[in-house]
Amino acid sequence: MSIKNRVFSGIQPSGDLHLGNYLGAIRRFVPLQETHECIYCVVDMHAITVWQDPDELRRATREVASAFIAAGIDPKAHIVFNQSQVIQHAELAWVFNCIARIGWMNRMTQFKDKAGKNSENVSLGLLAYPSLMAADILLYKASHVPVGDDQKQHLELTRDIAAKFNNDYAASIAAEGLAEEFFPLTEPLIAGPATRIMSLRDGKKKMSKSDPSDASRISLLDDADAIAKKIKRATTDPEPLPSDEKGLEGRPEADNLVGIYAALSDKSKADVLAEFGGAGWGVFKPALADLAVSVLAPMAGEMQRLIDDPETIDAVLREGADRARVLAEETMTQVRRIVGFIR
Ligand code: TYM
């Protein structure tokens, strides 16, 4: 059974955070603090499914934690921690490795994209990645998971793993006197105008950490000058903005920039088009650049201040991990009994 109103989400510390991570995830984490008990995790164990330089992993872990805090997540009222400090994530992931089927993993589009033609030579961890992700979520019996659109399939798999565990161990769950739906069927929260932010160079490609072109993404540590330049140079078509959403069809670059404006100003795309319909890029791009700078530059400043003080960030992560571990251990105590492990 889910803990009513408990949110879990995670971000990988692999490379620089970008506008897609912010609008698709981190910015949406903030208001959920008003209505939910929130657990936000820097998933460093997921990051090492592909090679990470250890110093760079430490830097990127602190960068993600600092982004959470600079964006407005309160690590005292809620929980912010890095995954590897709560070893129960690995323990439950192992149990789930024995529940999930290899065929399920092979069907994951993200795995297929990352492995490419090289699927025999990627790490075993990359294949099992969604099983660890299911463990992240189900260890806390989270009711909701806010993510970008690219995580949808992983959340469906999480529900499949929960259902198979509940079913395979139904007799044991009943014998322990626990609720039949031991693991909840967690709901994804994928909504709003920014669930899939696209590259600034190519409206058909997702904005991503791994794109070789720096101009394709706005990094959360970019300064005002870099943010404005990247927006002004973003690829567009020659047409002015349409006055309604239907007019964005077949115009991926325009759709993307309008979506970014909408998300940064907490409006809908329809509202933005009501304001800018008929305007050319010479009007819209400077307005978008000003808006982006006004939201992102102060946050970048605050992130940098926190990154420059690693002791404070590390203390926040340690304290968050101590609180997460208590919740995680409650679930694992039950799971060990259900599975038949003697303690
Ligand atoms: P990751 O680290 O790739 O991305 C972090 C979050 O950012 C979102 N995102 C985007 N949203 C909109 N447009 C984009 N271009 C864009 N790029 C990334 C992602 O959807 C995600 O929400 N597997 C996860 C991390 C994870 C996790 C979890 C998430 C591990 N355990 C448990 C939720 C719950 C991942 O790789 O995200």
Boltz pocket constraint, residues with backbone or C-beta under 6 A from the ligand:
constraints:
  - pocket:
      binder: B
      contacts: [[A, 8], [A, 9], [A, 10], [A, 11], [A, 12], [A, 13], [A, 20], [A, 21], [A, 22], [A, 23], [A, 24], [A, 25], [A, 43], [A, 46], [A, 132], [A, 133], [A, 136], [A, 137], [A, 145], [A, 146], [A, 147], [A, 148], [A, 149], [A, 150], [A, 151], [A, 154], [A, 194], [A, 195], [A, 196], [A, 197], [A, 198], [A, 206], [A, 207], [A, 208]]
      max_distance: 6.0
